[in-house]
Amino acid sequence: MSTPGCTTESTPLLGAGTPPKVSPSQVTKDVYVLEPAKHSLAKESDPRVILIFGWMDAHLRSLLTYMTKYNAIYPGATQVLVLCRQSSTWSSKQANMDSVRPAAEILKSLGLFGSSPPNILVHVFSNGGGFRLISLSELVRQMPQHPEAASPSNCLILDSVPGGAGLTPLLRAFTAPIKQRLVKLLAYIPLTLLWLFLVGTSVLTGKPGIITDLRDGLNNPNLLPWMTLKTPRVYIYSKEDLMVPSEEVERHIAVAKTRRGLSVTAELFHDSPHVAHARADPDRYWSIVRNIWTAALGATAEA
């Protein structure tokens, strides 16, 4: 893979001193990779891999702002970006695992499943990103792992995730790209019928719905092979998020802390909409990212 270039576009999402946007290499329609510059000023304590799961139908240019910032603060990291499309919600489990397989192969090539995995930071946006993370988790469980692998410094950032299984958040999520009010209202009809079908199917079969699977999966301490109970995680969420209500996130936080014993930090924003916390307060947002990585280093030192 070639060394990526840059464009000159900037964005307030990144804060002061915005560097030019990066240009990752496209591996498949859903997977991109950004390699570090050959002579990057990386620190030994920095993450060597950053794994990003985008929100549903996110524009690539929006996600590039995060990759650009990561490239500035952790220049020695290889970044892997996994996109989420609405179609993945209705695809089979196998199809979803197949779509993230290229990302798994990249992680394998970087040594994540070997005896000495590199330091890694995982950043998940919204339920869509969470679904993709769960698909990757299910896939890598089927892949050979080193029986005595060391646990690298690692952390999990959960931005605007997870939501609840109610109808209103579903309608808002799937109609967010629709600008015309009448078209949006018309779209509510099939989406409501679909929601009723999914709820009914779950009741009749006794199987949990996809949101329940997501919420349970995200609270698995071994979600990815290098994760443990001590892996620090931070929830970034907002009172103003209409798609993922703060109450749903806080319910998940409570389970993570009290029932699972996970290492949890909660960062509540008050005025930012869905997946817009970095735009609302970039200095605070990226301070949170740096702090959770510092916590990851501390967790490794204590192990």
Secondary structure, DSSP 4 states (H G I P E B T S, - for coil): -PPPEE-----GGG-SSPPPPEEPEESSSSEEEEPPPTT----TTS-SEEEEEEEET--HHHHHHHHHHHHHHSTT-EEEEEEE-THHHHS-HHHHHHHHHHHHHHHHHTTTTSSSPPPEEEEEEHHHHHHHHHHHHHHHTTS---TTPPPPPEEEEEES----S-HHHHHHHHHTT---HHHHHHHHHHHHHHHHHHHHHHHHH----HHHHHHHHHT-TTSSTT--TT--EEEEEETT-SSS-HHHHHHHHHIIIIIT---EEEEEESS--TT-HHHH-HHHHHHHHHHHHHHHHHHHHH-
